[in-house]
């Protein structure tokens, strides 16, 4: 009995102990320390907008034609082509004033000089006096003149050795003629145009000393009818090749060649497109290179009014055969003389005195 009572007591004691233990609350876990707040990010500095580039300076080039005007398919057109090339390559602006008569030269130069132009180009030796006056009147303006020189620091003279190129087409004419009668038609008779004449005659003489060269001056650079009349008169005297140095007037020479069936030799530009079947070749005078070079100097800031002469050695003159009317034999001979001139073996005459002293070279 006592043993059962003790056992019961022990059981109850264990129950109470377990119950008490189960009811004892667990100690709460210490709360985690809150995270330190992170430093706020510093906002990036906004990028400063790029400063827009200054627009490139726009250069303005003005050109004043002689009385032949644009459309002469010769001298003035060639000068204009050089400016168009500068316009395309350098973005220059080109302005043109055409001269109806020689009385327009001075007013046209003054009109351009009073505008904000960077360079004013006079096309032609007949504008020498007017350009000299304008250069003195506007010393802060830049001028250039084709085929002349002006003794002023702000005027560049752009001249050519026309006699050298004319010598080569004289060689071609002398080798081509069958009648041994050859013609030369000039515009106005000035020393400049005589350079064409005497260089041409020397070329003919060098390869065909028996040939006769007929010479006529029309007194005009623009009258097509006078050029045609002069060429027809020479053809009546037996000329079967006629070279002109007459600007727009020379278009009449080419018209006459087409009508009568003789050869014409063009000038300044390749003029074969006017009549491919009757333009034998052309004496190229790179007036376009001169106006382009002057414009380039303005753009590059190197224009200083210096004079420059364009000859065979710098491809300033030469001949063209775009229509393919020249034989390889004739071109080879002409090129042989070209090399001799460049090397100084032949001194080409440019006026009556030097022509009379000219001796036919041995080649």
Backbone torsions as a table, in degrees:
resi	resn	phi	psi	omega
1	UNK	NA	-48.1	178.9
2	UNK	-63.6	-36.1	-179.7
3	UNK	-65.9	-38.4	178.2
4	UNK	-68.9	-37.4	-179.3
5	UNK	-65.0	-40.6	-179.4
6	UNK	-66.3	-41.4	-180.0
7	UNK	-62.4	-43.9	179.8
8	UNK	-62.2	-40.4	-179.0
9	UNK	-63.5	-42.1	-179.9
10	UNK	-64.2	-40.8	178.9
11	UNK	-61.6	-46.8	-178.6
12	UNK	-62.4	-38.6	-179.8
13	UNK	-62.6	-40.3	179.5
14	UNK	-65.3	-40.0	-179.9
15	UNK	-61.7	-48.0	-178.3
16	UNK	-63.5	-36.6	-179.8
17	UNK	-64.4	-44.4	179.5
18	UNK	-64.2	-41.9	-179.1
19	UNK	-63.3	-42.5	-178.4
20	UNK	-65.7	-41.1	-179.9
21	UNK	-63.9	-42.9	-178.9
22	UNK	-65.8	-25.4	-177.2
23	UNK	-90.6	-4.5	-179.6
24	UNK	-76.7	119.5	-177.4
25	UNK	-68.5	145.6	175.8
26	UNK	-72.6	144.6	176.3
27	UNK	-66.2	130.3	-178.5
28	UNK	-64.1	141.7	176.3
29	UNK	-67.7	143.0	179.3
30	UNK	-64.4	132.7	179.5
31	UNK	-63.8	143.9	177.8
32	UNK	-67.1	141.8	178.6
33	UNK	-65.8	134.1	179.1
34	UNK	-61.2	144.2	178.8
35	UNK	-64.0	141.6	176.1
36	UNK	-62.9	131.9	178.5
37	UNK	-62.0	136.5	-179.7
38	UNK	-73.0	151.3	178.3
39	UNK	-64.6	132.8	177.7
40	UNK	-62.9	139.0	-179.7
41	UNK	-67.0	136.3	177.5
42	UNK	-75.9	122.7	-178.5
43	UNK	-62.9	142.4	179.6
44	UNK	-65.4	142.6	176.8
45	UNK	-64.6	130.3	178.4
46	UNK	-63.4	138.8	179.5
47	UNK	-66.1	134.9	177.6
48	UNK	-70.9	135.6	179.8
49	UNK	-60.9	142.1	179.7
50	UNK	-65.4	138.0	177.2
51	UNK	-72.0	122.4	-178.9
52	UNK	-60.8	141.2	179.5
53	UNK	-66.3	144.2	175.9
54	UNK	-66.0	134.2	178.5
55	UNK	-61.2	142.9	179.9
56	UNK	-59.3	143.2	-179.9
57	UNK	-63.9	135.7	-179.8
58	UNK	-96.4	114.8	178.0
59	UNK	-89.9	143.0	-178.8
60	UNK	-120.8	123.6	-179.5
61	UNK	-114.5	128.8	177.6
62	UNK	-108.6	141.6	178.1
63	UNK	-128.3	134.3	177.8
64	UNK	-114.4	120.5	-178.0
65	UNK	-78.4	161.9	167.9
66	UNK	-83.3	-169.5	-173.0
67	UNK	-69.7	-14.9	176.4
68	UNK	-67.0	-31.5	175.8
69	UNK	68.4	174.4	175.2
70	UNK	-68.5	148.4	-177.2
71	UNK	94.5	3.9	179.3
72	UNK	-77.0	-7.0	-179.2
73	UNK	53.3	33.0	-177.9
74	UNK	-151.0	-116.6	-168.7
75	UNK	-62.5	-56.3	-177.7
76	UNK	-66.5	-40.1	179.0
77	UNK	-63.4	-38.6	179.1
78	UNK	-64.4	-43.0	177.7
79	UNK	-60.5	-41.7	-179.8
80	UNK	-65.5	-37.8	179.8
81	UNK	-61.2	-37.0	177.2
82	UNK	-63.3	-37.6	178.4
83	UNK	-70.7	-36.2	177.1
84	UNK	-64.3	-35.4	176.7
85	UNK	-66.0	-40.9	177.6
86	UNK	-65.7	-37.3	177.4
87	UNK	-61.2	-44.0	-178.9
88	UNK	-69.5	-41.6	-174.7
89	UNK	-83.7	-35.7	-173.6
90	UNK	-114.0	-7.1	179.8
91	UNK	74.6	20.7	178.3
92	UNK	-70.2	156.1	173.2
93	UNK	-96.3	135.3	-176.9
94	UNK	-112.5	130.7	175.7
95	UNK	-122.4	143.4	-177.0
96	UNK	-126.7	137.3	167.4
97	UNK	-124.2	127.0	179.9
98	UNK	-99.2	139.6	-178.6
99	UNK	-99.3	118.9	178.0
100	UNK	-77.3	-31.8	178.5
101	UNK	-147.7	170.3	179.9
102	UNK	-63.4	-23.2	178.2
103	UNK	-67.1	-15.7	-179.1
104	UNK	-83.3	-15.1	-173.1
105	UNK	-58.3	-53.9	-178.0
106	UNK	-60.7	-53.5	179.0
107	UNK	-58.8	-38.0	179.3
108	UNK	-65.7	-42.1	178.0
109	UNK	-63.7	-42.6	179.3
110	UNK	-65.1	-40.4	-179.9
111	UNK	-60.7	-44.7	179.0
112	UNK	-69.1	-38.6	-177.8
113	UNK	-64.5	-27.4	179.5
114	UNK	-82.8	-8.3	175.0
115	UNK	-92.5	171.7	-179.0
116	UNK	-88.8	69.1	-180.0
117	UNK	-103.3	149.7	179.9
118	UNK	-91.4	-25.1	179.3
119	UNK	-154.1	138.8	177.4
120	UNK	-122.0	123.1	-176.4
121	UNK	-109.7	123.8	174.5
122	UNK	-94.5	124.9	-176.9
123	UNK	-98.3	100.5	173.6
124	UNK	123.1	143.5	-177.9
125	UNK	-65.4	-23.4	179.9
126	UNK	-67.0	-13.2	-179.7
127	UNK	-95.2	10.7	-175.5
128	UNK	-59.4	-49.1	-177.1
129	UNK	-64.8	-45.0	-179.5
130	UNK	-64.8	-36.4	179.6
131	UNK	-70.4	-37.6	176.0
132	UNK	-60.1	-44.7	179.7
133	UNK	-63.3	-46.0	-179.0
134	UNK	-65.4	-38.7	179.6
135	UNK	-62.5	-36.5	177.8
136	UNK	-74.4	-38.2	-177.5
137	UNK	-71.5	-30.6	-178.1
138	UNK	-126.2	73.0	-174.4
139	UNK	-65.9	-17.7	179.9
140	UNK	-90.2	0.8	179.0
141	UNK	-100.2	149.3	176.9
142	UNK	-96.1	132.3	178.5
143	UNK	-127.3	156.0	169.4
144	UNK	-141.4	146.5	178.9
145	UNK	-131.1	135.0	178.3
146	UNK	-84.5	133.0	172.9
147	UNK	72.9	16.5	176.5
148	UNK	-151.7	170.8	173.7
149	UNK	-127.5	146.0	175.8
150	UNK	-129.0	129.5	-174.4
151	UNK	-82.4	66.4	177.1
152	UNK	-138.1	146.2	-176.7
153	UNK	-69.5	-16.9	-178.4
154	UNK	-104.3	13.1	-179.6
155	UNK	-126.8	119.6	177.4
156	UNK	-95.1	129.7	175.6
157	UNK	-94.5	123.7	-178.3
158	UNK	-113.5	99.9	-173.9
159	UNK	-115.9	170.2	-173.4
160	UNK	-135.6	156.5	172.7
161	UNK	-96.5	70.0	-176.8
162	UNK	-59.4	-30.2	-179.2
163	UNK	-63.7	-31.4	179.6
164	UNK	-68.9	-47.2	177.5
165	UNK	-65.7	-37.0	179.8
166	UNK	-67.2	-32.5	176.3
167	UNK	-58.6	-43.7	-177.6
168	UNK	-64.6	-42.4	179.1
169	UNK	-73.9	-21.7	171.6
170	UNK	-66.6	-41.0	175.0
171	UNK	-59.1	-45.3	-179.1
172	UNK	-63.4	-43.6	179.2
173	UNK	-63.9	-42.2	-179.0
174	UNK	-64.0	-31.5	178.8
175	UNK	-84.8	-16.1	-175.5
176	UNK	-95.5	-36.5	-173.9
177	UNK	-57.6	142.1	174.5
178	UNK	-106.8	-22.6	-178.4
179	UNK	-92.8	-11.0	-174.0
180	UNK	61.1	25.6	172.1
181	UNK	-125.3	124.5	-174.4
182	UNK	-129.5	144.8	-178.1
183	UNK	-113.5	151.9	171.0
184	UNK	-131.0	126.0	177.5
185	UNK	-117.5	116.4	177.6
186	UNK	-103.5	165.1	175.5
187	UNK	-82.6	-107.9	175.4
188	UNK	-85.9	141.7	-177.0
189	UNK	-85.0	94.4	175.7
190	UNK	-126.4	163.8	178.5
191	UNK	-52.3	-35.5	179.7
192	UNK	-61.0	-47.3	-177.2
193	UNK	-72.7	-27.6	175.7
194	UNK	-66.6	-24.2	174.2
195	UNK	-61.4	-41.6	175.9
196	UNK	-60.9	-48.7	-175.2
197	UNK	-60.2	-53.5	-173.5
198	UNK	-72.5	-32.5	174.2
199	UNK	-64.4	-41.2	178.8
200	UNK	-63.5	-48.4	-179.5
201	UNK	-60.6	-37.0	179.5
202	UNK	-67.1	-36.9	177.5
203	UNK	-65.3	-43.8	177.2
204	UNK	-59.9	-48.7	-176.6
205	UNK	-60.4	-32.7	-176.4
206	UNK	-67.0	-30.7	-177.2
207	UNK	-113.7	-14.9	-177.4
208	UNK	-148.0	74.9	-175.8
209	UNK	-63.8	-16.5	179.6
210	UNK	-84.2	-12.1	-176.0
211	UNK	-74.4	145.9	175.9
212	UNK	-101.7	137.2	177.7
213	UNK	-112.8	116.4	176.3
214	UNK	-86.1	138.3	-176.6
215	UNK	-126.6	128.8	174.5
216	UNK	-137.6	142.1	173.6
217	UNK	-115.3	134.9	-176.2
218	UNK	-89.1	-20.4	-175.4
219	UNK	79.0	12.7	-177.3
220	UNK	-147.6	149.8	171.7
221	UNK	-109.9	2.2	-175.5
222	UNK	-129.0	-14.4	-175.5
223	UNK	-85.6	101.5	-177.9
224	UNK	-60.8	-38.6	-178.2
225	UNK	-60.9	-39.6	179.9
226	UNK	-67.3	-36.6	177.5
227	UNK	-65.2	-42.0	179.2
228	UNK	-64.7	-43.7	-179.4
229	UNK	-60.4	-43.8	-179.3
230	UNK	-64.9	-41.9	-179.0
231	UNK	-67.6	-39.0	178.5
232	UNK	-64.5	-37.8	178.5
233	UNK	-64.3	-39.5	178.6
234	UNK	-69.0	-37.7	177.8
235	UNK	-62.7	-36.3	177.8
236	UNK	-65.0	-25.5	178.6
237	UNK	-90.8	5.9	174.1
238	UNK	107.4	-1.5	-178.3
239	UNK	-66.6	130.9	176.4
240	UNK	-116.4	0.3	171.5
241	UNK	-140.3	126.9	-178.9
242	UNK	-129.9	124.1	178.1
243	UNK	-102.5	135.0	178.2
244	UNK	-119.0	148.2	170.7
245	UNK	-135.7	70.0	-169.7
246	UNK	-137.6	19.5	178.7
247	UNK	59.3	-137.1	179.8
248	UNK	-63.1	-27.4	176.8
249	UNK	-59.5	-30.7	-178.2
250	UNK	-68.6	-16.2	175.8
251	UNK	-59.5	-33.3	177.5
252	UNK	-65.1	-32.0	176.8
253	UNK	-63.3	-43.6	-179.3
254	UNK	-68.4	-36.9	176.1
255	UNK	-62.0	-43.3	179.4
256	UNK	-63.0	-40.0	179.1
257	UNK	-61.5	-40.6	179.3
258	UNK	-66.2	-37.2	-178.6
259	UNK	-74.3	-38.0	-173.7
260	UNK	-101.7	-9.4	174.2
261	UNK	82.5	25.1	174.5
262	UNK	-105.5	175.7	-179.6
263	UNK	-89.5	137.0	170.3
264	UNK	-112.2	148.7	173.4
265	UNK	-115.6	121.9	-178.1
266	UNK	-79.2	178.9	-176.5
267	UNK	-146.3	155.8	176.1
268	UNK	71.4	-62.6	174.7
269	UNK	-112.7	167.0	170.5
270	UNK	-69.9	117.8	-175.5
271	UNK	-105.8	16.4	-177.4
272	UNK	-64.4	-26.5	-179.4
273	UNK	-63.7	-23.0	179.2
274	UNK	-67.8	-32.2	178.3
275	UNK	-167.7	84.5	-174.8
276	UNK	-57.5	-25.2	-176.9
277	UNK	-85.3	-12.1	-176.5
278	UNK	-128.5	-4.6	172.7
279	UNK	-93.7	105.9	-175.4
280	UNK	-62.5	-46.3	178.8
281	UNK	-168.8	-175.6	176.7
282	UNK	-139.4	145.3	172.2
283	UNK	-86.5	113.2	-175.9
284	UNK	-86.1	126.9	174.7
285	UNK	-119.9	111.2	-168.7
286	UNK	-81.4	66.2	174.8
287	UNK	-62.5	-30.9	178.1
288	UNK	-61.7	-38.7	178.1
289	UNK	-65.2	-35.1	-179.3
290	UNK	-67.3	-47.7	-179.6
291	UNK	-68.9	-34.4	177.1
292	UNK	-65.2	-46.0	-178.2
293	UNK	-62.0	-42.2	179.5
294	UNK	-64.6	-40.7	178.5
295	UNK	-64.9	-42.0	179.0
296	UNK	-61.1	-40.7	179.0
297	UNK	-62.4	-37.5	177.0
298	UNK	-63.7	-47.7	-178.3
299	UNK	-62.4	-40.2	-177.1
300	UNK	-85.5	-3.6	178.2
301	UNK	75.2	23.5	-178.0
302	UNK	-109.4	1.3	-179.4
303	UNK	-66.9	125.0	-179.0
304	UNK	-134.5	15.1	178.2
305	UNK	79.2	9.6	-179.5
306	UNK	-71.1	147.3	176.3
307	UNK	-83.0	155.1	177.9
308	UNK	-147.7	138.4	-179.9
309	UNK	-116.0	129.8	-176.6
310	UNK	-104.4	115.8	177.8
311	UNK	-123.8	-166.3	179.4
312	UNK	-59.8	-37.2	-174.8
313	UNK	-63.0	-26.0	179.7
314	UNK	-114.3	20.9	179.5
315	UNK	59.1	30.6	178.1
316	UNK	-79.7	-24.9	174.8
317	UNK	-137.2	167.8	179.9
318	UNK	168.4	-155.9	176.3
319	UNK	-138.4	157.4	178.8
320	UNK	-127.0	155.8	179.3
321	UNK	-139.3	52.5	-175.5
322	UNK	-63.7	-27.6	-179.2
323	UNK	-85.1	-8.2	178.5
324	UNK	71.3	32.6	-178.3
325	UNK	-88.2	-8.1	-177.6
326	UNK	-96.7	139.0	176.1
327	UNK	-75.0	159.0	177.8
328	UNK	-62.0	-34.9	-180.0
329	UNK	-63.2	-44.3	179.9
330	UNK	-66.4	-42.6	179.4
331	UNK	-64.1	-38.3	178.2
332	UNK	-62.4	-42.0	179.1
333	UNK	-66.0	-44.9	179.3
334	UNK	-60.8	-41.1	-179.7
335	UNK	-68.6	-30.3	176.3
336	UNK	-64.4	-43.7	177.6
337	UNK	-67.3	-36.1	177.4
338	UNK	-58.5	-46.8	179.3
339	UNK	-61.9	-40.9	-179.8
340	UNK	-64.4	-37.4	178.5
341	UNK	-67.5	-46.2	-179.6
342	UNK	-60.9	-37.5	-179.0
343	UNK	-79.5	-1.8	178.6
344	UNK	81.9	12.0	-179.8
345	UNK	-80.1	-22.1	177.5
346	UNK	-126.4	126.4	174.2
347	UNK	-101.4	108.6	-174.0
348	UNK	-77.2	130.8	178.7
349	UNK	-70.0	152.5	-177.1
350	UNK	-132.4	-2.6	175.6
351	UNK	-151.7	179.4	-175.7
352	UNK	-60.5	-43.7	-177.5
353	UNK	-61.2	-47.9	-178.4
354	UNK	-71.6	-27.4	177.9
355	UNK	-69.6	-42.4	-180.0
356	UNK	-65.6	-26.6	179.3
357	UNK	-89.8	-5.5	-175.2
358	UNK	-70.6	132.7	176.1
359	UNK	-111.8	134.3	-178.7
360	UNK	-62.7	124.7	-178.4
361	UNK	-73.7	150.3	174.1
362	UNK	-87.8	121.5	-177.5
363	UNK	-120.9	NA	NA
